[in-house]
């Protein structure tokens, strides 16, 4: 029998962005973490977008994108499989590799790169 312990489906979502998921215990460092939203965020969070957190091993940890920026409630779609890893560090977190980045942070990064041409690629 195959264990799907690394697939975590939402069982609850709070208005502050706290996700409660299946299989939340005994998740180890660098364990694969596959997240599926089964609850539509728009049905719960009616105000501005909020950063997601998820309860893992009894602690609320942030959900971030591959660049380390918080993933907000307007960035994830219902019923899509998001893949990443649970990371235990000074600040434990879940990193999702295939989540959409926040356009505010992306725009700020692009603006900073234009302001400092030494950081831009010079390949032809």
Order of alpha helices (4+ residues) and beta strands (2+ residues): beta-beta-beta-alpha-beta-beta-beta-beta-alpha
